[in-house]
Amino acid sequence: MKTDNDHNDSDASLWAAFAVPGQVLAYILGGAGLGLLVGHFIDDALHSSPIATFIGLLLGLAIGIYGVYRLVTSLK
C-alpha cells in the first residue's frame, strides 16, 4: 500500500529528472544569448560589421559548453 510519503518521493524524483536537462539548456541558451547581446552591442557601438556578434556567439557557446562540462562532472 502506497502512503502519501511515497507519492511525494516520486514527485521529487520526477522534478529531479527534469533538473539536469533544464540546467543544460539554460547554460547553452544563456551563454549563446548573452554572447549575441554583447557582440551586437559592440557592433552597434563601433559601427562595424557583425563580426563581433559572431565572435560573441561563439564565445557564449563555449562558455555554455564549459558550464555543461562542469555540471556533468560534478554529478555523482
mmCIF file of the N, C-alpha and C atoms, coordinates in Angstrom:
data_MODEL
# 
_entry.id   MODEL 
# 
loop_
_atom_site.group_PDB 
_atom_site.id 
_atom_site.type_symbol 
_atom_site.label_atom_id 
_atom_site.label_alt_id 
_atom_site.label_comp_id 
_atom_site.label_asym_id 
_atom_site.label_entity_id 
_atom_site.label_seq_id 
_atom_site.pdbx_PDB_ins_code 
_atom_site.Cartn_x 
_atom_site.Cartn_y 
_atom_site.Cartn_z 
_atom_site.occupancy 
_atom_site.B_iso_or_equiv 
_atom_site.pdbx_formal_charge 
_atom_site.auth_seq_id 
_atom_site.auth_comp_id 
_atom_site.auth_asym_id 
_atom_site.auth_atom_id 
_atom_site.pdbx_PDB_model_num 
ATOM 1   N N  . MET A 1 1  ? 0.834  -1.173 0.000   1.00 0.00 ? 1  MET A N  1 
ATOM 2   C CA . MET A 1 1  ? 0.000  0.000  0.000   1.00 0.00 ? 1  MET A CA 1 
ATOM 3   C C  . MET A 1 1  ? 0.884  1.244  0.000   1.00 0.00 ? 1  MET A C  1 
ATOM 4   N N  . LYS A 1 2  ? 0.590  2.154  -0.914  1.00 0.00 ? 2  LYS A N  1 
ATOM 5   C CA . LYS A 1 2  ? 1.362  3.394  -1.003  1.00 0.00 ? 2  LYS A CA 1 
ATOM 6   C C  . LYS A 1 2  ? 0.860  4.399  0.015   1.00 0.00 ? 2  LYS A C  1 
ATOM 7   N N  . THR A 1 3  ? 1.789  5.076  0.590   1.00 0.00 ? 3  THR A N  1 
ATOM 8   C CA . THR A 1 3  ? 1.429  6.140  1.511   1.00 0.00 ? 3  THR A CA 1 
ATOM 9   C C  . THR A 1 3  ? 1.595  7.475  0.812   1.00 0.00 ? 3  THR A C  1 
ATOM 10  N N  . ASP A 1 4  ? 1.179  8.517  1.487   1.00 0.00 ? 4  ASP A N  1 
ATOM 11  C CA . ASP A 1 4  ? 1.312  9.854  0.936   1.00 0.00 ? 4  ASP A CA 1 
ATOM 12  C C  . ASP A 1 4  ? 2.781  10.231 0.782   1.00 0.00 ? 4  ASP A C  1 
ATOM 13  N N  . ASN A 1 5  ? 3.629  9.718  1.651   1.00 0.00 ? 5  ASN A N  1 
ATOM 14  C CA . ASN A 1 5  ? 5.068  9.992  1.593   1.00 0.00 ? 5  ASN A CA 1 
ATOM 15  C C  . ASN A 1 5  ? 5.683  9.389  0.332   1.00 0.00 ? 5  ASN A C  1 
ATOM 16  N N  . ASP A 1 6  ? 5.203  8.196  -0.087  1.00 0.00 ? 6  ASP A N  1 
ATOM 17  C CA . ASP A 1 6  ? 5.701  7.582  -1.313  1.00 0.00 ? 6  ASP A CA 1 
ATOM 18  C C  . ASP A 1 6  ? 5.354  8.434  -2.534  1.00 0.00 ? 6  ASP A C  1 
ATOM 19  N N  . HIS A 1 7  ? 4.185  9.034  -2.519  1.00 0.00 ? 7  HIS A N  1 
ATOM 20  C CA . HIS A 1 7  ? 3.771  9.892  -3.625  1.00 0.00 ? 7  HIS A CA 1 
ATOM 21  C C  . HIS A 1 7  ? 4.671  11.124 -3.702  1.00 0.00 ? 7  HIS A C  1 
ATOM 22  N N  . ASN A 1 8  ? 5.025  11.694 -2.579  1.00 0.00 ? 8  ASN A N  1 
ATOM 23  C CA . ASN A 1 8  ? 5.913  12.861 -2.565  1.00 0.00 ? 8  ASN A CA 1 
ATOM 24  C C  . ASN A 1 8  ? 7.310  12.503 -3.053  1.00 0.00 ? 8  ASN A C  1 
ATOM 25  N N  . ASP A 1 9  ? 7.776  11.294 -2.736  1.00 0.00 ? 9  ASP A N  1 
ATOM 26  C CA . ASP A 1 9  ? 9.095  10.869 -3.199  1.00 0.00 ? 9  ASP A CA 1 
ATOM 27  C C  . ASP A 1 9  ? 9.125  10.727 -4.716  1.00 0.00 ? 9  ASP A C  1 
ATOM 28  N N  . SER A 1 10 ? 8.059  10.204 -5.300  1.00 0.00 ? 10 SER A N  1 
ATOM 29  C CA . SER A 1 10 ? 8.028  10.047 -6.756  1.00 0.00 ? 10 SER A CA 1 
ATOM 30  C C  . SER A 1 10 ? 7.916  11.403 -7.444  1.00 0.00 ? 10 SER A C  1 
ATOM 31  N N  . ASP A 1 11 ? 7.197  12.352 -6.838  1.00 0.00 ? 11 ASP A N  1 
ATOM 32  C CA . ASP A 1 11 ? 7.131  13.701 -7.404  1.00 0.00 ? 11 ASP A CA 1 
ATOM 33  C C  . ASP A 1 11 ? 8.500  14.369 -7.365  1.00 0.00 ? 11 ASP A C  1 
ATOM 34  N N  . ALA A 1 12 ? 9.220  14.182 -6.270  1.00 0.00 ? 12 ALA A N  1 
ATOM 35  C CA . ALA A 1 12 ? 10.551 14.778 -6.152  1.00 0.00 ? 12 ALA A CA 1 
ATOM 36  C C  . ALA A 1 12 ? 11.508 14.181 -7.175  1.00 0.00 ? 12 ALA A C  1 
ATOM 37  N N  . SER A 1 13 ? 11.433 12.873 -7.401  1.00 0.00 ? 13 SER A N  1 
ATOM 38  C CA . SER A 1 13 ? 12.326 12.262 -8.387  1.00 0.00 ? 13 SER A CA 1 
ATOM 39  C C  . SER A 1 13 ? 11.952 12.675 -9.805  1.00 0.00 ? 13 SER A C  1 
ATOM 40  N N  . LEU A 1 14 ? 10.674 12.930 -10.040 1.00 0.00 ? 14 LEU A N  1 
ATOM 41  C CA . LEU A 1 14 ? 10.252 13.404 -11.362 1.00 0.00 ? 14 LEU A CA 1 
ATOM 42  C C  . LEU A 1 14 ? 10.826 14.789 -11.634 1.00 0.00 ? 14 LEU A C  1 
ATOM 43  N N  . TRP A 1 15 ? 10.744 15.684 -10.642 1.00 0.00 ? 15 TRP A N  1 
ATOM 44  C CA . TRP A 1 15 ? 11.307 17.023 -10.814 1.00 0.00 ? 15 TRP A CA 1 
ATOM 45  C C  . TRP A 1 15 ? 12.822 16.967 -10.934 1.00 0.00 ? 15 TRP A C  1 
ATOM 46  N N  . ALA A 1 16 ? 13.455 16.064 -10.200 1.00 0.00 ? 16 ALA A N  1 
ATOM 47  C CA . ALA A 1 16 ? 14.904 15.918 -10.286 1.00 0.00 ? 16 ALA A CA 1 
ATOM 48  C C  . ALA A 1 16 ? 15.319 15.436 -11.674 1.00 0.00 ? 16 ALA A C  1 
ATOM 49  N N  . ALA A 1 17 ? 14.482 14.625 -12.304 1.00 0.00 ? 17 ALA A N  1 
ATOM 50  C CA . ALA A 1 17 ? 14.788 14.136 -13.647 1.00 0.00 ? 17 ALA A CA 1 
ATOM 51  C C  . ALA A 1 17 ? 14.764 15.271 -14.670 1.00 0.00 ? 17 ALA A C  1 
ATOM 52  N N  . PHE A 1 18 ? 13.961 16.294 -14.428 1.00 0.00 ? 18 PHE A N  1 
ATOM 53  C CA . PHE A 1 18 ? 13.904 17.439 -15.338 1.00 0.00 ? 18 PHE A CA 1 
ATOM 54  C C  . PHE A 1 18 ? 14.950 18.499 -15.012 1.00 0.00 ? 18 PHE A C  1 
ATOM 55  N N  . ALA A 1 19 ? 15.588 18.408 -13.856 1.00 0.00 ? 19 ALA A N  1 
ATOM 56  C CA . ALA A 1 19 ? 16.506 19.452 -13.419 1.00 0.00 ? 19 ALA A CA 1 
ATOM 57  C C  . ALA A 1 19 ? 17.770 19.517 -14.275 1.00 0.00 ? 19 ALA A C  1 
ATOM 58  N N  . VAL A 1 20 ? 18.396 18.391 -14.516 1.00 0.00 ? 20 VAL A N  1 
ATOM 59  C CA . VAL A 1 20 ? 19.668 18.398 -15.252 1.00 0.00 ? 20 VAL A CA 1 
ATOM 60  C C  . VAL A 1 20 ? 19.477 18.833 -16.703 1.00 0.00 ? 20 VAL A C  1 
ATOM 61  N N  . PRO A 1 21 ? 18.516 18.289 -17.448 1.00 0.00 ? 21 PRO A N  1 
ATOM 62  C CA . PRO A 1 21 ? 18.343 18.799 -18.822 1.00 0.00 ? 21 PRO A CA 1 
ATOM 63  C C  . PRO A 1 21 ? 17.970 20.278 -18.855 1.00 0.00 ? 21 PRO A C  1 
ATOM 64  N N  . GLY A 1 22 ? 17.230 20.734 -17.868 1.00 0.00 ? 22 GLY A N  1 
ATOM 65  C CA . GLY A 1 22 ? 16.888 22.150 -17.800 1.00 0.00 ? 22 GLY A CA 1 
ATOM 66  C C  . GLY A 1 22 ? 18.103 23.013 -17.565 1.00 0.00 ? 22 GLY A C  1 
ATOM 67  N N  . GLN A 1 23 ? 19.016 22.540 -16.710 1.00 0.00 ? 23 GLN A N  1 
ATOM 68  C CA . GLN A 1 23 ? 20.244 23.289 -16.469 1.00 0.00 ? 23 GLN A CA 1 
ATOM 69  C C  . GLN A 1 23 ? 21.129 23.307 -17.702 1.00 0.00 ? 23 GLN A C  1 
ATOM 70  N N  . VAL A 1 24 ? 21.208 22.193 -18.407 1.00 0.00 ? 24 VAL A N  1 
ATOM 71  C CA . VAL A 1 24 ? 22.000 22.130 -19.643 1.00 0.00 ? 24 VAL A CA 1 
ATOM 72  C C  . VAL A 1 24 ? 21.445 23.123 -20.659 1.00 0.00 ? 24 VAL A C  1 
ATOM 73  N N  . LEU A 1 25 ? 20.142 23.139 -20.818 1.00 0.00 ? 25 LEU A N  1 
ATOM 74  C CA . LEU A 1 25 ? 19.502 24.063 -21.754 1.00 0.00 ? 25 LEU A CA 1 
ATOM 75  C C  . LEU A 1 25 ? 19.754 25.511 -21.347 1.00 0.00 ? 25 LEU A C  1 
ATOM 76  N N  . ALA A 1 26 ? 19.678 25.788 -20.060 1.00 0.00 ? 26 ALA A N  1 
ATOM 77  C CA . ALA A 1 26 ? 19.907 27.149 -19.584 1.00 0.00 ? 26 ALA A CA 1 
ATOM 78  C C  . ALA A 1 26 ? 21.347 27.590 -19.825 1.00 0.00 ? 26 ALA A C  1 
ATOM 79  N N  . TYR A 1 27 ? 22.311 26.699 -19.598 1.00 0.00 ? 27 TYR A N  1 
ATOM 80  C CA . TYR A 1 27 ? 23.708 27.049 -19.845 1.00 0.00 ? 27 TYR A CA 1 
ATOM 81  C C  . TYR A 1 27 ? 23.942 27.362 -21.319 1.00 0.00 ? 27 TYR A C  1 
ATOM 82  N N  . ILE A 1 28 ? 23.452 26.509 -22.205 1.00 0.00 ? 28 ILE A N  1 
ATOM 83  C CA . ILE A 1 28 ? 23.697 26.701 -23.634 1.00 0.00 ? 28 ILE A CA 1 
ATOM 84  C C  . ILE A 1 28 ? 22.981 27.948 -24.157 1.00 0.00 ? 28 ILE A C  1 
ATOM 85  N N  . LEU A 1 29 ? 21.681 28.050 -23.877 1.00 0.00 ? 29 LEU A N  1 
ATOM 86  C CA . LEU A 1 29 ? 20.920 29.197 -24.385 1.00 0.00 ? 29 LEU A CA 1 
ATOM 87  C C  . LEU A 1 29 ? 21.342 30.498 -23.712 1.00 0.00 ? 29 LEU A C  1 
ATOM 88  N N  . GLY A 1 30 ? 21.630 30.435 -22.424 1.00 0.00 ? 30 GLY A N  1 
ATOM 89  C CA . GLY A 1 30 ? 22.064 31.643 -21.722 1.00 0.00 ? 30 GLY A CA 1 
ATOM 90  C C  . GLY A 1 30 ? 23.397 32.150 -22.227 1.00 0.00 ? 30 GLY A C  1 
ATOM 91  N N  . GLY A 1 31 ? 24.333 31.239 -22.429 1.00 0.00 ? 31 GLY A N  1 
ATOM 92  C CA . GLY A 1 31 ? 25.640 31.640 -22.948 1.00 0.00 ? 31 GLY A CA 1 
ATOM 93  C C  . GLY A 1 31 ? 25.540 32.198 -24.351 1.00 0.00 ? 31 GLY A C  1 
ATOM 94  N N  . ALA A 1 32 ? 24.794 31.519 -25.207 1.00 0.00 ? 32 ALA A N  1 
ATOM 95  C CA . ALA A 1 32 ? 24.647 31.986 -26.586 1.00 0.00 ? 32 ALA A CA 1 
ATOM 96  C C  . ALA A 1 32 ? 23.907 33.320 -26.638 1.00 0.00 ? 32 ALA A C  1 
ATOM 97  N N  . GLY A 1 33 ? 22.853 33.447 -25.858 1.00 0.00 ? 33 GLY A N  1 
ATOM 98  C CA . GLY A 1 33 ? 22.081 34.694 -25.852 1.00 0.00 ? 33 GLY A CA 1 
ATOM 99  C C  . GLY A 1 33 ? 22.883 35.868 -25.329 1.00 0.00 ? 33 GLY A C  1 
ATOM 100 N N  . LEU A 1 34 ? 23.606 35.648 -24.252 1.00 0.00 ? 34 LEU A N  1 
ATOM 101 C CA . LEU A 1 34 ? 24.422 36.729 -23.698 1.00 0.00 ? 34 LEU A CA 1 
ATOM 102 C C  . LEU A 1 34 ? 25.542 37.108 -24.657 1.00 0.00 ? 34 LEU A C  1 
ATOM 103 N N  . GLY A 1 35 ? 26.158 36.109 -25.293 1.00 0.00 ? 35 GLY A N  1 
ATOM 104 C CA . GLY A 1 35 ? 27.204 36.403 -26.274 1.00 0.00 ? 35 GLY A CA 1 
ATOM 105 C C  . GLY A 1 35 ? 26.673 37.192 -27.458 1.00 0.00 ? 35 GLY A C  1 
ATOM 106 N N  . LEU A 1 36 ? 25.484 36.831 -27.919 1.00 0.00 ? 36 LEU A N  1 
ATOM 107 C CA . LEU A 1 36 ? 24.873 37.577 -29.018 1.00 0.00 ? 36 LEU A CA 1 
ATOM 108 C C  . LEU A 1 36 ? 24.586 39.020 -28.628 1.00 0.00 ? 36 LEU A C  1 
ATOM 109 N N  . LEU A 1 37 ? 24.043 39.212 -27.438 1.00 0.00 ? 37 LEU A N  1 
ATOM 110 C CA . LEU A 1 37 ? 23.719 40.571 -26.996 1.00 0.00 ? 37 LEU A CA 1 
ATOM 111 C C  . LEU A 1 37 ? 24.963 41.439 -26.847 1.00 0.00 ? 37 LEU A C  1 
ATOM 112 N N  . VAL A 1 38 ? 25.990 40.887 -26.221 1.00 0.00 ? 38 VAL A N  1 
ATOM 113 C CA . VAL A 1 38 ? 27.222 41.655 -26.034 1.00 0.00 ? 38 VAL A CA 1 
ATOM 114 C C  . VAL A 1 38 ? 27.870 41.951 -27.383 1.00 0.00 ? 38 VAL A C  1 
ATOM 115 N N  . GLY A 1 39 ? 27.928 40.955 -28.260 1.00 0.00 ? 39 GLY A N  1 
ATOM 116 C CA . GLY A 1 39 ? 28.512 41.172 -29.589 1.00 0.00 ? 39 GLY A CA 1 
ATOM 117 C C  . GLY A 1 39 ? 27.738 42.189 -30.402 1.00 0.00 ? 39 GLY A C  1 
ATOM 118 N N  . HIS A 1 40 ? 26.430 42.136 -30.323 1.00 0.00 ? 40 HIS A N  1 
ATOM 119 C CA . HIS A 1 40 ? 25.601 43.100 -31.053 1.00 0.00 ? 40 HIS A CA 1 
ATOM 120 C C  . HIS A 1 40 ? 25.812 44.510 -30.499 1.00 0.00 ? 40 HIS A C  1 
ATOM 121 N N  . PHE A 1 41 ? 25.905 44.622 -29.175 1.00 0.00 ? 41 PHE A N  1 
ATOM 122 C CA . PHE A 1 41 ? 26.161 45.926 -28.555 1.00 0.00 ? 41 PHE A CA 1 
ATOM 123 C C  . PHE A 1 41 ? 27.508 46.489 -29.019 1.00 0.00 ? 41 PHE A C  1 
ATOM 124 N N  . ILE A 1 42 ? 28.513 45.646 -29.079 1.00 0.00 ? 42 ILE A N  1 
ATOM 125 C CA . ILE A 1 42 ? 29.842 46.095 -29.530 1.00 0.00 ? 42 ILE A CA 1 
ATOM 126 C C  . ILE A 1 42 ? 29.792 46.515 -30.993 1.00 0.00 ? 42 ILE A C  1 
ATOM 127 N N  . ASP A 1 43 ? 29.095 45.734 -31.827 1.00 0.00 ? 43 ASP A N  1 
ATOM 128 C CA . ASP A 1 43 ? 28.971 46.111 -33.235 1.00 0.00 ? 43 ASP A CA 1 
ATOM 129 C C  . ASP A 1 43 ? 28.246 47.446 -33.406 1.00 0.00 ? 43 ASP A C  1 
ATOM 130 N N  . ASP A 1 44 ? 27.200 47.663 -32.621 1.00 0.00 ? 44 ASP A N  1 
ATOM 131 C CA . ASP A 1 44 ? 26.495 48.940 -32.714 1.00 0.00 ? 44 ASP A CA 1 
ATOM 132 C C  . ASP A 1 44 ? 27.365 50.097 -32.240 1.00 0.00 ? 44 ASP A C  1 
ATOM 133 N N  . ALA A 1 45 ? 28.107 49.883 -31.177 1.00 0.00 ? 45 ALA A N  1 
ATOM 134 C CA . ALA A 1 45 ? 28.940 50.959 -30.631 1.00 0.00 ? 45 ALA A CA 1 
ATOM 135 C C  . ALA A 1 45 ? 30.069 51.326 -31.582 1.00 0.00 ? 45 ALA A C  1 
ATOM 136 N N  . LEU A 1 46 ? 30.635 50.342 -32.264 1.00 0.00 ? 46 LEU A N  1 
ATOM 137 C CA . LEU A 1 46 ? 31.758 50.592 -33.163 1.00 0.00 ? 46 LEU A CA 1 
ATOM 138 C C  . LEU A 1 46 ? 31.333 50.786 -34.612 1.00 0.00 ? 46 LEU A C  1 
ATOM 139 N N  . HIS A 1 47 ? 30.039 50.667 -34.894 1.00 0.00 ? 47 HIS A N  1 
ATOM 140 C CA . HIS A 1 47 ? 29.513 50.774 -36.262 1.00 0.00 ? 47 HIS A CA 1 
ATOM 141 C C  . HIS A 1 47 ? 30.273 49.838 -37.204 1.00 0.00 ? 47 HIS A C  1 
ATOM 142 N N  . SER A 1 48 ? 30.409 48.590 -36.758 1.00 0.00 ? 48 SER A N  1 
ATOM 143 C CA . SER A 1 48 ? 31.176 47.615 -37.531 1.00 0.00 ? 48 SER A CA 1 
ATOM 144 C C  . SER A 1 48 ? 30.250 46.546 -38.104 1.00 0.00 ? 48 SER A C  1 
ATOM 145 N N  . SER A 1 49 ? 30.863 45.686 -38.890 1.00 0.00 ? 49 SER A N  1 
ATOM 146 C CA . SER A 1 49 ? 30.116 44.560 -39.452 1.00 0.00 ? 49 SER A CA 1 
ATOM 147 C C  . SER A 1 49 ? 29.779 43.586 -38.321 1.00 0.00 ? 49 SER A C  1 
ATOM 148 N N  . PRO A 1 50 ? 28.968 42.595 -38.565 1.00 0.00 ? 50 PRO A N  1 
ATOM 149 C CA . PRO A 1 50 ? 28.532 41.699 -37.481 1.00 0.00 ? 50 PRO A CA 1 
ATOM 150 C C  . PRO A 1 50 ? 29.590 40.694 -37.019 1.00 0.00 ? 50 PRO A C  1 
ATOM 151 N N  . ILE A 1 51 ? 30.857 41.035 -37.159 1.00 0.00 ? 51 ILE A N  1 
ATOM 152 C CA . ILE A 1 51 ? 31.901 40.109 -36.730 1.00 0.00 ? 51 ILE A CA 1 
ATOM 153 C C  . ILE A 1 51 ? 31.927 39.962 -35.214 1.00 0.00 ? 51 ILE A C  1 
ATOM 154 N N  . ALA A 1 52 ? 31.692 41.044 -34.480 1.00 0.00 ? 52 ALA A N  1 
ATOM 155 C CA . ALA A 1 52 ? 31.682 40.946 -33.014 1.00 0.00 ? 52 ALA A CA 1 
ATOM 156 C C  . ALA A 1 52 ? 30.485 40.131 -32.542 1.00 0.00 ? 52 ALA A C  1 
ATOM 157 N N  . THR A 1 53 ? 29.370 40.209 -33.249 1.00 0.00 ? 53 THR A N  1 
ATOM 158 C CA . THR A 1 53 ? 28.208 39.398 -32.903 1.00 0.00 ? 53 THR A CA 1 
ATOM 159 C C  . THR A 1 53 ? 28.531 37.920 -33.079 1.00 0.00 ? 53 THR A C  1 
ATOM 160 N N  . PHE A 1 54 ? 29.197 37.580 -34.155 1.00 0.00 ? 54 PHE A N  1 
ATOM 161 C CA . PHE A 1 54 ? 29.578 36.191 -34.411 1.00 0.00 ? 54 PHE A CA 1 
ATOM 162 C C  . PHE A 1 54 ? 30.585 35.698 -33.369 1.00 0.00 ? 54 PHE A C  1 
ATOM 163 N N  . ILE A 1 55 ? 31.569 36.530 -33.067 1.00 0.00 ? 55 ILE A N  1 
ATOM 164 C CA . ILE A 1 55 ? 32.563 36.153 -32.053 1.00 0.00 ? 55 ILE A CA 1 
ATOM 165 C C  . ILE A 1 55 ? 31.895 36.021 -30.682 1.00 0.00 ? 55 ILE A C  1 
ATOM 166 N N  . GLY A 1 56 ? 30.978 36.931 -30.367 1.00 0.00 ? 56 GLY A N  1 
ATOM 167 C CA . GLY A 1 56 ? 30.248 36.847 -29.107 1.00 0.00 ? 56 GLY A CA 1 
ATOM 168 C C  . GLY A 1 56 ? 29.421 35.578 -29.008 1.00 0.00 ? 56 GLY A C  1 
ATOM 169 N N  . LEU A 1 57 ? 28.790 35.187 -30.112 1.00 0.00 ? 57 LEU A N  1 
ATOM 170 C CA . LEU A 1 57 ? 28.021 33.940 -30.133 1.00 0.00 ? 57 LEU A CA 1 
ATOM 171 C C  . LEU A 1 57 ? 28.924 32.746 -29.873 1.00 0.00 ? 57 LEU A C  1 
ATOM 172 N N  . LEU A 1 58 ? 30.067 32.701 -30.546 1.00 0.00 ? 58 LEU A N  1 
ATOM 173 C CA . LEU A 1 58 ? 30.992 31.586 -30.353 1.00 0.00 ? 58 LEU A CA 1 
ATOM 174 C C  . LEU A 1 58 ? 31.537 31.537 -28.932 1.00 0.00 ? 58 LEU A C  1 
ATOM 175 N N  . LEU A 1 59 ? 31.900 32.688 -28.386 1.00 0.00 ? 59 LEU A N  1 
ATOM 176 C CA . LEU A 1 59 ? 32.394 32.719 -27.012 1.00 0.00 ? 59 LEU A CA 1 
ATOM 177 C C  . LEU A 1 59 ? 31.300 32.324 -26.022 1.00 0.00 ? 59 LEU A C  1 
ATOM 178 N N  . GLY A 1 60 ? 30.082 32.791 -26.259 1.00 0.00 ? 60 GLY A N  1 
ATOM 179 C CA . GLY A 1 60 ? 28.968 32.430 -25.394 1.00 0.00 ? 60 GLY A CA 1 
ATOM 180 C C  . GLY A 1 60 ? 28.678 30.941 -25.428 1.00 0.00 ? 60 GLY A C  1 
ATOM 181 N N  . LEU A 1 61 ? 28.725 30.353 -26.616 1.00 0.00 ? 61 LEU A N  1 
ATOM 182 C CA . LEU A 1 61 ? 28.531 28.905 -26.725 1.00 0.00 ? 61 LEU A CA 1 
ATOM 183 C C  . LEU A 1 61 ? 29.648 28.142 -26.033 1.00 0.00 ? 61 LEU A C  1 
ATOM 184 N N  . ALA A 1 62 ? 30.875 28.631 -26.170 1.00 0.00 ? 62 ALA A N  1 
ATOM 185 C CA . ALA A 1 62 ? 32.000 27.977 -25.496 1.00 0.00 ? 62 ALA A CA 1 
ATOM 186 C C  . ALA A 1 62 ? 31.844 28.043 -23.980 1.00 0.00 ? 62 ALA A C  1 
ATOM 187 N N  . ILE A 1 63 ? 31.423 29.182 -23.472 1.00 0.00 ? 63 ILE A N  1 
ATOM 188 C CA . ILE A 1 63 ? 31.208 29.311 -22.032 1.00 0.00 ? 63 ILE A CA 1 
ATOM 189 C C  . ILE A 1 63 ? 30.062 28.413 -21.584 1.00 0.00 ? 63 ILE A C  1 
ATOM 190 N N  . GLY A 1 64 ? 29.005 28.328 -22.385 1.00 0.00 ? 64 GLY A N  1 
ATOM 191 C CA . GLY A 1 64 ? 27.887 27.445 -22.050 1.00 0.00 ? 64 GLY A CA 1 
ATOM 192 C C  . GLY A 1 64 ? 28.295 25.986 -22.044 1.00 0.00 ? 64 GLY A C  1 
ATOM 193 N N  . ILE A 1 65 ? 29.095 25.579 -22.993 1.00 0.00 ? 65 ILE A N  1 
ATOM 194 C CA . ILE A 1 65 ? 29.562 24.193 -23.051 1.00 0.00 ? 65 ILE A CA 1 
ATOM 195 C C  . ILE A 1 65 ? 30.477 23.893 -21.878 1.00 0.00 ? 65 ILE A C  1 
ATOM 196 N N  . TYR A 1 66 ? 31.304 24.855 -21.484 1.00 0.00 ? 66 TYR A N  1 
ATOM 197 C CA . TYR A 1 66 ? 32.147 24.670 -20.312 1.00 0.00 ? 66 TYR A CA 1 
ATOM 198 C C  . TYR A 1 66 ? 31.299 24.528 -19.047 1.00 0.00 ? 66 TYR A C  1 
ATOM 199 N N  . GLY A 1 67 ? 30.228 25.301 -18.960 1.00 0.00 ? 67 GLY A N  1 
ATOM 200 C CA . GLY A 1 67 ? 29.315 25.176 -17.830 1.00 0.00 ? 67 GLY A CA 1 
ATOM 201 C C  . GLY A 1 67 ? 28.648 23.813 -17.785 1.00 0.00 ? 67 GLY A C  1 
ATOM 202 N N  . VAL A 1 68 ? 28.262 23.291 -18.946 1.00 0.00 ? 68 VAL A N  1 
ATOM 203 C CA . VAL A 1 68 ? 27.678 21.953 -19.012 1.00 0.00 ? 68 VAL A CA 1 
ATOM 204 C C  . VAL A 1 68 ? 28.705 20.906 -18.595 1.00 0.00 ? 68 VAL A C  1 
ATOM 205 N N  . TYR A 1 69 ? 29.929 21.071 -19.035 1.00 0.00 ? 69 TYR A N  1 
ATOM 206 C CA . TYR A 1 69 ? 31.003 20.144 -18.651 1.00 0.00 ? 69 TYR A CA 1 
ATOM 207 C C  . TYR A 1 69 ? 31.179 20.125 -17.139 1.00 0.00 ? 69 TYR A C  1 
ATOM 208 N N  . ARG A 1 70 ? 31.220 21.308 -16.539 1.00 0.00 ? 70 ARG A N  1 
ATOM 209 C CA . ARG A 1 70 ? 31.366 21.374 -15.077 1.00 0.00 ? 70 ARG A CA 1 
ATOM 210 C C  . ARG A 1 70 ? 30.172 20.752 -14.371 1.00 0.00 ? 70 ARG A C  1 
ATOM 211 N N  . LEU A 1 71 ? 28.966 20.957 -14.917 1.00 0.00 ? 71 LEU A N  1 
ATOM 212 C CA . LEU A 1 71 ? 27.768 20.376 -14.329 1.00 0.00 ? 71 LEU A CA 1 
ATOM 213 C C  . LEU A 1 71 ? 27.808 18.861 -14.380 1.00 0.00 ? 71 LEU A C  1 
ATOM 214 N N  . VAL A 1 72 ? 28.163 18.320 -15.537 1.00 0.00 ? 72 VAL A N  1 
ATOM 215 C CA . VAL A 1 72 ? 28.168 16.863 -15.724 1.00 0.00 ? 72 VAL A CA 1 
ATOM 216 C C  . VAL A 1 72 ? 29.257 16.211 -14.881 1.00 0.00 ? 72 VAL A C  1 
ATOM 217 N N  . THR A 1 73 ? 30.416 16.844 -14.780 1.00 0.00 ? 73 THR A N  1 
ATOM 218 C CA . THR A 1 73 ? 31.486 16.235 -13.994 1.00 0.00 ? 73 THR A CA 1 
ATOM 219 C C  . THR A 1 73 ? 31.208 16.326 -12.492 1.00 0.00 ? 73 THR A C  1 
ATOM 220 N N  . SER A 1 74 ? 30.333 17.221 -12.076 1.00 0.00 ? 74 SER A N  1 
ATOM 221 C CA . SER A 1 74 ? 30.010 17.328 -10.646 1.00 0.00 ? 74 SER A CA 1 
ATOM 222 C C  . SER A 1 74 ? 28.911 16.358 -10.219 1.00 0.00 ? 74 SER A C  1 
ATOM 223 N N  . LEU A 1 75 ? 28.226 15.743 -11.181 1.00 0.00 ? 75 LEU A N  1 
ATOM 224 C CA . LEU A 1 75 ? 27.164 14.786 -10.841 1.00 0.00 ? 75 LEU A CA 1 
ATOM 225 C C  . LEU A 1 75 ? 27.769 13.520 -10.268 1.00 0.00 ? 75 LEU A C  1 
ATOM 226 N N  . LYS A 1 76 ? 27.063 12.926 -9.352  1.00 0.00 ? 76 LYS A N  1 
ATOM 227 C CA . LYS A 1 76 ? 27.569 11.696 -8.725  1.00 0.00 ? 76 LYS A CA 1 
ATOM 228 C C  . LYS A 1 76 ? 26.933 10.493 -9.354  1.00 0.00 ? 76 LYS A C  1 
# 
